[in-house]
Amino acid sequence: MTADISYEFAYGTYEEARQWIGRKAEPRYAGTAVSGARIQHFASMVRDPNPSYWDEDFARPVWGGLVAPPALLTGLLMPPPWTPCGERPTASIAIRVPLPGVAIINASNDAEFAAPILEGDRLNVVEEVAGVSPEKETRLGAGHFVETLETYYRDDSAPVATIRNTLFRYSPAGQP
């Protein structure tokens, strides 16, 4: 069974999009606990020799176990592109905000960590629409900046991180 994982944008007006400010999505849960293998695979891809990612004997007294690299956080909750049951992954709340525009890019993000994320942690994230700008004209085209706030929690409900994303939803220059 093959599932189409492409996400469809919600289309609407700036006024409709502004009604989404303050709206929170249901929590999205990671399918598995944070694993040492995933930590080390990511560290390997970016060639990071930090012993906190590789050496449990070093990491346990310092952190309490192998620690996940900060840049791995969003990947830990990214839905898999395919599952055997054929369930479609839930699209980011930014995709569901009704706006004009056929493309989206991440313009910036700012992360703040409240606690280390360790091997064995089970995580979930709650997304919120924090803002929507009036239409802006950029080199890419005309569109709106959508600001989201993602709050990440461990399964004990302790917050571990927040990420504020600014995305640009637009129609490429020269396209309607």
For each residue, the residues with C-beta under 8 A, 3 or more apart:
1: 84 86
2: 82
3: 82 83 86 87 88
4: 88
5: 81 82 88 89
6:
7: 91 92 95
8: 91 95
9: 95 99 101 102 104 169
10: 95 96 97 98 99
11: 98 99 100
12: 16 17 97 98 99 100
13: 16 17 98 99 100
14: 17 18 99 100 132 134 135 144
15: 18 19
16: 12 13 19 20 98 99
17: 12 13 14 20 97 98 99 132 144 146
18: 14 15 21 132
19: 15 16 23
20: 16 17 23 97 98 129 132
21: 18 129 130 131 132
22: 128 129
23: 19 20 93 128 129
24: 126 127 128
25: 28 90 93 96 126 127 128
26: 126
27: 124 125 126 153
28: 25 77 79 90 124 125 126 127
29: 77 122 123 124
30: 33 34 76 77 122 123 124
31: 79 80
32: 35
33: 30 119 120 121 122
34: 30 38 39 68 76 117 118 119 120 121 122 123
35: 32 38 39 119
36: 39 40 56 66 119
37: 40 41
38: 34 35 41 42 68 72 76
39: 34 35 36 42 43 53 66 67 68 69 72 119
40: 36 37 43 44 53 54 66
41: 37 38 44 45
42: 38 39 45 46 53 68 69 71 72 75
43: 39 40 46 47 48 49 50 53 54 69
44: 40 41 47
45: 41 42
46: 42 43 69 71
47: 43 44
48: 43 53 69
49: 43 54
50: 43 53 54 69
51: 54 55 58 59
52: 55 58 59 62 63 66 67
53: 39 40 42 43 48 50 59 66 67 68 69
54: 40 43 49 50 51 66
55: 51 52 58 59
56: 36 59 60 65 66
57: 60
58: 51 52 55 61 62
59: 51 52 53 55 56 62 63 64 65 66 67
60: 56 57 63 64 65
61: 58
62: 52 58 59
63: 52 59 60 66 67 116 118
64: 59 60 116 118
65: 56 59 60 118 119 120
66: 36 39 40 52 53 54 56 59 63 118 119
67: 39 52 53 59 63 116 117 118 119
68: 34 38 39 42 53 72 73 76 116 117 118 119 121
69: 39 42 43 46 48 50 53 72
70: 73 111 113
71: 42 46
72: 38 39 42 68 69 75 76
73: 68 70 76 77 111 117 152 161 163
74: 77 78 150 163
75: 42 72 78
76: 30 34 38 68 72 73 117 123
77: 28 29 30 73 74 123 124 125 152
78: 74 75
79: 28 31 89 90
80: 31 83 89
81: 5 89
82: 2 3 5
83: 3 80 86 87
84: 1
85:
86: 1 3 83
87: 3 83
88: 3 4 5
89: 5 79 80 81
90: 25 28 79
91: 7 8 95 96
92: 7 95 96 127 148
93: 23 25 96 97 127 128 129 148
94: 97 104 127 129 146 148 165 167 169
95: 7 8 9 10 91 92 104
96: 10 25 91 92 93
97: 10 12 17 20 93 94 129 132 146 169
98: 10 11 12 13 16 17 20
99: 9 10 11 12 13 14 16 17 132 143 144 146 169
100: 11 12 13 14 143 144 169 171
101: 9 104 143 144 169 170 171
102: 9 170 171 172 175
103: 140 141 169 170 171 172
104: 9 94 95 101 167 168 169 170
105: 140 167 168 170
106: 109 165 166 167
107: 145 166 167 168
108: 165 166
109: 106 163 164 165 166
110: 163 164
111: 70 73 161 162 163 164
112: 161 162 163
113: 70 116 117 160 161
114: 158 159 160 161 162
115: 154 158 159 160 161
116: 63 64 67 68 113 160
117: 34 67 68 73 76 113 121 123 152 154 160 161
118: 34 63 64 65 66 67 68 121
119: 33 34 35 36 39 65 66 67 68
120: 33 34 65
121: 33 34 68 117 118 154 155 160
122: 29 30 33 34 154 155
123: 29 30 34 76 77 117 152 153 154 155 160
124: 27 28 29 30 77 152 153 155
125: 27 28 77 150 151 152 153
126: 24 25 26 27 28 150 151 153
127: 24 25 28 92 93 94 148 149 150
128: 22 23 24 25 93 148 149 150 151
129: 20 21 22 23 93 94 97 132 146 147 148
130: 21 147 148 149 164
131: 21 145 146 147
132: 14 17 18 20 21 97 99 129 144 145 146 147
133: 136 144 145 146
134: 14 144
135: 14 142 143 144
136: 133 142 143 144 145
137: 141 142
138: 141 142 143 168 170
139: 173
140: 103 105 143 168 170 172 173
141: 103 137 138 170 171 172 173 174 175
142: 135 136 137 138 170 171 173
143: 99 100 101 135 136 138 140 168 169 170 171
144: 14 17 99 100 101 132 133 134 135 136 168 169 170
145: 107 131 132 133 136 166 167 168 169
146: 17 94 97 99 129 131 132 133 166 167 168 169
147: 129 130 131 132 164 165 166 167
148: 92 93 94 127 128 129 130 164 165 167
149: 127 128 130 162 163 164 165
150: 74 125 126 127 128 162 163 164 165
151: 125 126 128 159 161 162
152: 73 77 117 123 124 125 159 160 161 162 163
153: 27 123 124 125 126 157 158 159 160
154: 115 117 121 122 123 157 158 160
155: 121 122 123 124
156:
157: 153 154
158: 114 115 153 154
159: 114 115 151 152 153 162
160: 113 114 115 116 117 121 123 152 153 154
161: 73 111 112 113 114 115 117 151 152
162: 111 112 114 149 150 151 152 159
163: 73 74 109 110 111 112 149 150 152
164: 109 110 111 130 147 148 149 150
165: 94 106 108 109 147 148 149 150
166: 106 107 108 109 145 146 147
167: 94 104 105 106 107 145 146 147 148
168: 104 105 107 138 140 143 144 145 146
169: 9 94 97 99 100 101 103 104 143 144 145 146
170: 101 102 103 104 105 138 140 141 142 143 144
171: 100 101 102 103 141 142 143 175 176
172: 102 103 140 141 175
173: 139 140 141 142
174: 141
175: 102 141 171 172
176: 171
